[in-house]
Amino acid sequence: MAAVSKVFAARLSGLVVLGPDGESIGRVRDVVITIRIGRQRPRVLGLVVELVTRRRIFVPMLRVTAIEPGSVTLTGSVSLRKFTQKPGEVLALAQVVDTKVRVDDPALEDLTGIDLLVVDLGIELTRTRDWVVSRVAVRKPRAGLARRSAVHVVEWQHVQGLTHSQLDLPGQGVSQLLAQFEGMRPADVAEAIRDLPDKRRHDVALALDDERLADVIQELPTDDQTDLLTHLEVERAADVLEAMDPDDAADLLGELPATEAESLLQLMDPEDSEPVRRLLEHSPDTAGGLMTPEPVILTPATTVAEALARARNPDLTPALASMLFVVRPPISTPTGRYLGCVHLQRLLREPPASLVGDLLDTDLIRLSPEDPLAQVTRYFARYNLVCGPVVDDEGHLLGAVAVDDVLDHLLPEDWREEETAHE
């Protein structure tokens, strides 16, 4: 299939990237350009390519030998260093698309003097073998439920509003980024938005729904968590905290000044804030501070079939789904008397109609909410577990500690910011 010398940037997004040997190495996620003084056409510096490992790298346009309708082919070797946007660089899809501009094209007089939205950027290969941005696709903003207006393609020199200072203005849309993030794991979205400029990262946070934003925030380093939360309106911040896992919400509130944390807690629904308040009573480096107050809790009369249905909840982590806890009512933490636990593997071996009260492991040592992190770590290592019950002196189940929460506290504070071993 013949290579093209003109293409729109959005058409490149998602294309397979092939190495010199024809093997797929990843997919295009963005186009890096540099905007020049005056109305000179921006130069295309390269592509942001997402590898199969989710790492995003920079591929210079000099390494691109062919752009075809279904793929981009590279030549030579490329650096696998994680892409970091440099001063002067602009991401075509993440920063330019959805920007408001004006045009002064004599052929489009009806568009003169009104705000338009950038839909796409057209790039082309010049005689000097450089790629430049030559055209801009724009349309009128949609009013209410009206149909989208027609797209007009304008030469770069007739577009006003795409300078470095103007691209940093608030209010730009992020539809292209949200489309890229669709279907990605929260941890991968978190890594991607950490590479965005501050303003664009805050725009993404505003655009995501509460549940999605809560999932993403939970995967960010502490400093980035507090940055995003404090840039939200307080009512929205409280809504996001309600959508977070209580233990993650408690950790985040613990990083804020006490007055700010209390203000947010008061705005939260009492049903959501109460478990968070209980967690905040414990030191973050104890079983009580590490636990989630919402493990899978059953009564002795629950059948195996019902218990397995509870364990299939897609919102549960594999660690929390590995162990189910049986108590006397009430079954909300702090529960009635803790009776024991049932391991998921045991449930898989039993008839569906059997009762979990007959399958209890009553010998498993319980964690106390005051147990320090070192003791919790030894507990998991000694008993080869990934989840354990936290029970108070009166025998009430307070929650459960999962091994992933322990790892978060054992690793260095900046572990999410460090380069992975696949550099």
N, C-alpha and C positions, 0 to 999 in steps of 0.2 A: 504494500500500500504506500502511495507516495507521501513523502513528508510535506508538511505545510510550512509556509513562511509567514503566515498571518493567522492569529488565533486569539480568541477572547480568553481572558484569565480564568473566568469561572468555568470554562470548558476544560481547563487543565485540572481543576480540583477533582481528585479521586482517580485520575488516570494512573495506570500501572507504570512504574519506573523500572526499566530493564537495564541490567548491567551489560558490559561489552560481550559477555558470553550468552546473552539472551535470557538469563535467569531474572526473575522478579525480585527486586530488593525492597520495594515499598510502594507508596502512593504519594502523589503530589497533594500537598495541603494548602500551599499558598505560593505567591510570587513576590519576590523581594525587589523593590524598585528604589531608585533615588531620585528625588525631585530636584530639578536644577533651577538656577536663577532665571527670572523672567518667564518667558513662555517656551523655553527650550523643552523639547520632548524628554520626558524622564527616561533614564536608562534602566533597563532590566538587568539586575545584578545576578539573579539566580532563583532557584526554587527551594521551598521548604518541603522536604520529603520525609514522610513518616515511615520508618522501617517497620518490619513485622514485630519488632520488640516494643513498638509504640514510641521509641526515641525519635525525635525530630532533628534532622540534620540539614545543613545548607549545602546545596549543589550549585556551583557556579554555572552560568549559562555557557561558558567555554567548554564545559564537559557535556553539554547537550548536543548530540549529533543529529537527532531527528525527533520531531514532534509529529506524531501520527494521530489519527482520530481515536485510537484506542490505547495508545501508550506513548511514553517518552523514553528514548534510548540514550544511554550515556556512553562515553568513551573514557578510557583511563581510570585511574583510581580516585576515590573521593574520601574525604575525611569523615569519620564516624563521630566526630566530636558533636556534642549536643548543640543545636542551633541556639544562638543568643543574638537577639536583635541589637545592632550597633547604632550609635548616634548617626542620624542622617538617613538611615534605612527606613523604608515604609513598606508595610505589608498590604499588598493590593486588595486582598479579600477581607482581611481582618480590620483594616483601617480606612480604606478608601470607599469600598462598596457601601452604599446607603448614606454616604455623605451628601449634604445639601450643597448644591452649586448653582451658578447662573451661567448662561451662555450668551454669546453675542454673534451668533452665526447669521449672516445676512439671509441665508436660505431658510432660516427658521425664525422669522420675525415674531410669530405668535408666541414664541417661548421667551422672548426678551423681557428681562425685568421681573421674572417670577422664579421662585425657588423650585429646583428640580432635584431629584434623587439620582445618584450614580448607581446604575444597575450593573455595569461591567466595564472593564478596561480592555481595549484592543491592543495587542502587541504585535510587532512585526520585525522581521529580520532585515537589516539594512545592507547596502552594498559593502560596507566595511565589516560585515559579519557581527555587528552589534545588534542586540534586540532593544527596541525602544517602545514606549507607550505612544501610539500614534492617534488613537481614537478613544472616545469616552461614550458609552451608551447611557442615556439618561431617560427618565420619564417623569411626568408630573406625579406628585404624591397622591395616593388614593384618598378620596374624601368619603368617610363613613363606609357604607357597604357598596359603594359604586364600583364598577368594574375597573380593573387596572387600565391606565391610559396606555397609549401606544409608546413603544420604545423608539427613541431617535438616536442615531449615531452621529456624534459631533467630532470634528477634528480637535486635537488637543489644544491648539492655539486659540480656539474660540471658547474655552472653558475657564471660568473664574471661580476660585474658591478652593483650589487644590494646592495650597502652599503648606509648608511645615507648620506655621502658626495656626492656620485655619483648620488643619486636620486635627488639631488638639482641642478644638472647641467642643463643649459638651453637647449632648443630644444626638449624636450619631447613632444610627441603627446598627444592630449586630446580627441581622438575620442570617448572613452568610456563615458567621461563626457558629450560631446555634444549629444550623443545618449540619455543619461538620461534627458538632458534638453529639448529635443524635445517635443513639446506640452505643456510644462509648461508655466505658466504665467510669464511675465517679473519680477514681484515682487518676485515670488518664486525662480526664477533663481538668482536674486540679493541676496536673503537671503542665498541661497546655496553657491554661490561663496564667500560670505563674510567669510564662515567657512573654506575656503581653505587656504593653505599656500600662502604667497605673490607670490612666483615664479609661482605656479600653477594657481593662479588667473590671473596673467598677461598673461600666456599662453592661458587661455580661452579667454581673451579679444582679443588676436591676432587671434584666430581661428574663432570667431564669425563674421558673416557678418555685414556690417555697420548698417543696419536697426535693426537687433536683438541686437547688442551691444548698440545702441542708446536707445532702449527701456529699456534695463537692467540698463544702467547708470542712467537713469532718476529715477529709483527706489532705488538707493543707497544713503546712507548718504553723506553729502558734502565732507568729507575727503576722502572717498572711490572713489567718482566721480573724484576728482582732481588727486588722485593717479593713477587711470586707464588711465585717459586722458593724463597725463604727461609721462606715460610709452609707449605711442604710438609714432610712427614717426609723425612729425608735419603735413605732408600731410594727413596721415590717421586720425589724430585727427580732422583736418578740415572737412574731409568727414563725420566723425561721428557727428560732431556738425551740419552739414547740415541736417542730418537725424533726429536730435532731434526736438522736438517741440520748436518753437522760444523762448517761455518764459523759458523753462528749459535750453536751450542753453545760454540764457542771464544770468540766475542765476548762471550757472557754470562758465561762463567767468568772472562774477563779483567777483568770488573767487580767480581768478588768478591775478598776477601782471599785471598792465596796459600794459606794453610792450609786455608781452606774449599774452595777450588777443587780442591786436591789430594785432599782427603777424598772429594769427589764423584767425581773421576776414578778413584780406587781402587775405588769402589763400582760403577762402570760396567763393563760387559762389555769385556774387553781389545780385542775386535774393533772396538768402537765408540769406545773411549777413545783408541786409538792414533792415528787420523787427527786427532782433536782435539788431542792432545799435539803433533803435528807442526805444526799450524796455530799453536799458542800459542808456538812457537819464533820466529815471525816477528812483526814489528811490525804492528799492525792497519792501518796506513796504507801498506802495501806490497802488491805483487801476491801475495806469499806469505801475507799475512794476510787478503787479500780473497778468495782463491780458494776454490772447493769442491774437495775431493779426490776427488769422485765424479762426474765428467762421464761422457759416453758414450765408452767405450774399446773399440776393436775390434782384431782382428789383420788382417793383409793378406788372409787367406783368407776373411774374412767376405763373404757375398754382399750385394748391394744389398737384396734382400728382407729378409734378417736385420737389416741396418742400419736399414732403415725401421721394422721392428718394434720395435727398441730405441728409436728416436726417438719412437714413439707412446706411450711410457710416460707415463701421466697425471700421475705425480709430478714429471716434469721441467718446469721453467719453459720458456716459449717460447725464451728466450735460450739456455739450455743445450741445447735440442733443435736449435738452428740449426747446430751444428757438432759433428762426431763426430771423435774422435782415434784414429789408427792407430799401434800400437806393436808391438815385439817382446815376446814373453812375458817376465816376467809382466805381466798386464794390470791388476793392482791397483797403485795409486799407493804409492810411486814405482815406475814401470813399467820394463820393459826399454827399449831404445833407441827414442826417439820418431822416427817416420818422416814424419809429416805429418798433415794434417787433410782431411776431406771435408765439403763444405758440403751442407746438406740440399737446397738447390735443385738441386745437381748430381745427387744421388741420385734425385730425382724425374724426371730426364730420361734415366736409364739403364735398360737392361733388368734385370729382377729377378735374373737369374742372373749378372750381371757381378760381379767381385770388387772390393772397395773398394781393394785394393792397386794397382789399375790407374787409380784416379781421384784420386790424392793431389794435394793442393796443398802442394808442398814449399817454395814461395817465401814463404809468409806469415811475417812476422817473429814471433819468439817473445818472450814476456815472461820476464824473470828474476824469481825470487822476491824479490829485493832492490829491484826497480823501485819508486820512490815513487808515491803516488797521482796526482800531477800527470802523471807520465810515462804511467801507465796510461790516464788520461783522454785524453791526446793520442793514444795508440795507437788507441783506439776511434774518435776523431774522424777521424784521418788515414786509416784503412782502412775506414771505414763498417761497423764490425762491432758485434755485440752480445755476442760471446763470444771469448775468446782463450786459447791454451795457455800454461801456466807450465812452463818447462823449466829444469832445473838445468845447471850447467856440464858435467856428465858426460853430458848428453843424455837424462836420464830425465824423463818427464812427471810432474809433481808434482800437477797439477790444472788447473783452468780458472777464469778470472775472467769473470763475467757482468756485463753493464752495470747490472743492477738493484742488484748489490752496490756498484758504484761510486757510483751515485746515492745510496744510503743514506749513504755517507761524504761526499758533496759537499754534501748538503742540511744545513741547521742541525740540531743535535742534537735540538731539540724539534719537528722538522717534523711528526711524527705528532700533536702536541698542538695545532697551530695550526688555526684555522678555515679551511675550504676557501674557494675563491674564489666559491662559490655562495651565500654568506651572503645 
